[in-house]
Amino acid sequence: MKRHDARTDANQPEIVEVLRGIGAKVWYIWRPLDLLVAFRGVFYILEVKTEDEKPSSKQRKTITEMESCGCPVHVVHNVGEALHAIGAIEG
């Protein structure tokens, strides 16, 4: 199946490496969003963007749908935001 919108942001490999380095399990899911992360008994959904990038309209719709049923989605731009999103660091 050909995917035109399946593009990995340049910062995603570093984020995945750091998350795995602290013991998180990380799966690339790409659809509907980028990553499924398991950490300390909780699953997290992360959408990775570069610093100046925002979710597309399709992604915003998916995020809204997921959050409306109680599944929060974290849009992260860097390692710090990803660690904060999964509760590995505060602040």
N, C-alpha and C positions, 0 to 999 in steps of 0.2 A: 504494500500500500504506500503510495507516494504521499508525503506530507510536505506541504509548502510552508507551513508556519512553524515547523518543529526546528527551532534554532536554539542552540545553547548559548546563553549569554557568557561573555568572556570571564566573568567573576564566578560563575557557577562551579567549576571544578575546585577552586580554592575553598569555597564555602562547604562543599561536600567533603573535601579532605579534612577540614577542621572539625566538622560535625562528627565524622567517623572517628577522628582522633580522640574525641572526648567520650567515645563509647556509644554514640547514637547509631542506629541503623537507618540507612538512607536508601531510598529507592527512587530512581528516575521514573516518573510516571508520564510526564509531558502532557498528558491529556487527562483531565481537563486543565491541570496546572502542572508545575514543574516537579516538585519533590514531595514525597511522603516520608516523614521522619518519625521514628519511634525513639523516645527518650524518657527514661524513668517511668515506664508504664503508660505513657500517653502518646497518642499519634498527633502529629502536626502536619498541616498542609502548607507548603511554602511555594510562593511564586517568586522567582529570582529575576531581578531587573538590574540593569546597569544604573549608575548614579543618576543619570538624567532621563531615565526611561520610566514610563508609567504603563500600567496594564492596558491592553487593547480593549476595545469596546466589547468584544466577545469574552475576554477574560473578566472584565468588570461584571458582565452579566452572570457569568459562572460564579464569581465570588459572591455576588448578591444572593444568588440561588442557594449556595452552600451555607452562607451565614443565616439565611432565613430559616433553615432547618437546624440551626444550632451548631454548625460546623465552621468554626472560624478559620479564615485563611490569612496568612501573614505574607505581605509583600515585603521582601527584603532586598537590600541593595549591596550589602557587604557582610563580612563575617560577624561583626559586632551585632548587627540587627538580627542575624540568623540565630546567634547564641542567645540573645535576649528573647526572641520569639519562642524558643523552646524551653525557656526558664533556666538556662545554664548560667546566665549572669543576670544581675539586676541592673536597673537604671536604664 
